């Protein structure tokens, strides 16, 4: 009887590590205490962290799904930029309307 199981390829292991780090980051961002002023900052930092992890994967991976990985990275970078802009607008409006 032959062992027909194929070992996990290196790019699959890399993706699993990225997903694991992302899940641990989400757990850390939601379980640690933050006041209301910095809660949005934690959620804004999630996508830049994911984009840094994905950039390392995309620029070192050479394979069939390279174009798909680059498209996913571009989408994550756009979400990061939009998130930071929204966070800046919310913080700016909060500072403009504070009466203290």
C-alpha positions as CSV (number, residue, x, y, z in Angstrom):
1,X,0.0,0.0,0.0
2,X,1.5,3.3,-1.1
3,X,1.3,6.5,0.8
4,X,-0.4,8.8,-1.7
5,X,-0.5,11.9,0.5
6,X,1.4,14.8,-0.9
7,X,3.3,17.0,1.6
8,X,2.1,20.6,1.9
9,X,3.8,22.8,-0.6
10,X,5.8,25.8,0.7
11,X,3.4,28.4,-0.6
12,X,0.5,26.8,1.2
13,X,2.4,26.7,4.5
14,X,3.2,30.4,4.0
15,X,-0.4,31.3,3.4
16,X,-1.4,29.3,6.5
17,X,1.1,31.2,8.5
18,X,-0.2,34.5,7.2
19,X,-3.8,33.5,8.1
20,X,-2.6,32.4,11.5
21,X,-0.8,35.7,12.2
22,X,-3.8,37.6,11.0
23,X,-6.2,35.7,13.3
24,X,-3.8,36.3,16.3
25,X,-3.7,40.0,15.4
26,X,-7.5,40.2,15.4
27,X,-7.6,38.4,18.7
28,X,-5.1,40.8,20.2
29,X,-6.9,43.9,18.8
30,X,-10.2,42.8,20.2
31,X,-9.2,41.4,23.6
32,X,-6.9,44.1,24.8
33,X,-8.3,47.1,26.7
34,X,-8.6,50.3,24.8
35,X,-10.6,53.4,25.4
36,X,-13.2,54.6,23.0
37,X,-10.9,57.1,21.4
38,X,-8.4,54.4,20.2
39,X,-10.8,51.6,19.4
40,X,-11.0,52.8,15.8
41,X,-7.3,52.9,15.6
42,X,-7.0,49.2,16.3
43,X,-9.4,48.3,13.6
44,X,-7.6,50.7,11.2
45,X,-4.3,49.0,11.8
46,X,-5.6,45.5,10.8
47,X,-5.4,46.0,7.0
48,X,-1.9,47.6,7.0
49,X,-0.6,44.6,9.0
50,X,-2.2,42.2,6.6
51,X,-0.8,44.1,3.6
52,X,2.7,43.9,5.0
53,X,2.4,40.2,5.5
54,X,0.9,39.7,2.0
55,X,3.6,41.8,0.4
56,X,6.3,39.6,1.7
57,X,4.4,36.6,0.3
58,X,3.7,38.1,-3.1
59,X,7.2,39.4,-3.8
60,X,8.8,36.0,-2.9
61,X,6.3,33.6,-4.4
62,X,6.7,32.5,-8.0
63,X,3.9,30.2,-9.3
64,X,0.7,29.9,-11.1
65,X,-1.4,32.0,-8.8
66,X,1.0,34.9,-8.8
67,X,-1.4,37.3,-10.6
68,X,-4.2,36.5,-8.2
69,X,-1.9,37.1,-5.2
70,X,-0.9,40.5,-6.6
71,X,-4.5,41.5,-7.2
72,X,-5.4,40.5,-3.6
73,X,-2.4,42.5,-2.4
74,X,-3.6,45.6,-4.4
75,X,-7.1,45.3,-2.9
76,X,-5.7,45.0,0.6
77,X,-3.5,48.1,0.0
78,X,-6.5,50.1,-1.3
79,X,-8.6,49.0,1.8
80,X,-5.7,50.1,4.0
81,X,-5.5,53.5,2.4
82,X,-9.3,54.0,2.6
83,X,-9.3,52.9,6.2
84,X,-6.6,55.3,7.2
85,X,-8.4,58.2,5.4
86,X,-11.7,57.4,7.1
87,X,-9.9,57.2,10.5
88,X,-8.2,60.5,9.8
89,X,-11.6,62.1,8.9
90,X,-13.3,60.7,12.0
91,X,-10.5,61.9,14.2
92,X,-10.4,65.3,12.5
93,X,-14.2,65.8,12.9
94,X,-14.0,64.7,16.5
95,X,-11.3,67.3,17.2
96,X,-13.2,70.0,15.4
97,X,-16.4,69.4,17.4
98,X,-14.8,69.0,20.8
99,X,-15.8,71.8,23.2
100,X,-13.3,71.4,25.9
